[in-house]
């Protein structure tokens, strides 16, 4: 595995902020599921929603566990996919 993921990495990926505001978020962070061809998690920082990937077709298998960890680690550490 690559870099160790911290909770603040995931929070920044989902909300755009590394820390929870003192008075909390106006919109509570949530998790939803959405078809994705590359099985990358995405997020909407406007709505504080983490979208976990589902196969885009029922016959499409999930990547193996190691590959899923790599995809999630990449998304959470680069934050490229967090600003959709």
N, C-alpha and C positions, 0 to 999 in steps of 0.2 A: 504494500500500500504506500501511497505517497504521504503527503503532509497530514498531520493529525488535525482533524476537524474539531473546532470548538463550538459550543452553543452560540457564541456571538457571530460566528461565520454564517451559520444557518439563519440567525435572526437578521443579519444584514442582507443576506440573499433574498429573504422574504419581504422585509420592510424597508430596506435601504438604510437602516440604523443599526449600529453595533450594540446599542444599549436601549433598554426600555425607558421611555420618558418617565419622569417622576410621577406624573398624573396618569400614566398608562397610555395606551394607544387609543385614539378616537375610534378606530375600527380594529376590533380584536383580530389577531392573526388566525388564519384558518388553513385547512388542508382540503384539497379537492383532487380529483383524478381526471386525467385528460389523455386521449390518445396522442402518442408521439412516436414518430418513425424511428428516432435514434435513442429512445428510452432515456432522454435527459430530463431531469427535473427542471421545471421552469417556475417562474413566479410573476406575480403582478404586485409591484411595490405600491401601486396606487390603492389597491384593495387589501394589501397585506395577505395575499393568498399564495400558498405553496401548491403547485400543481405537480403531483406525482404521476409518472408516465404509466400508461397502459398500452398494450399492443394496439396498433391501428387496425388490425384484422384478427379475428378469433384464432386463425391458424398460425399466426406469428408467435413463435416462442419467445419468452423472456431471455435476455442474456444470462449467462451463468452468474453465480453470486460474486465472484471476483471481478468480473467485468462490470457488474452493477455498482460495486463499491468504487471502482475507478471512475465511472461516469458521474456518480454523486460527488465524490471527492473533487473532481475537476470542476463541476458546477459550483460547489460551495466555496472553493478556494479562489477561483478566478473571478467569480461574481459576474461573468460575462452574460450568463443566462438569467440573471436576476432582475433585469430592468426591461421587461417586456410590456 
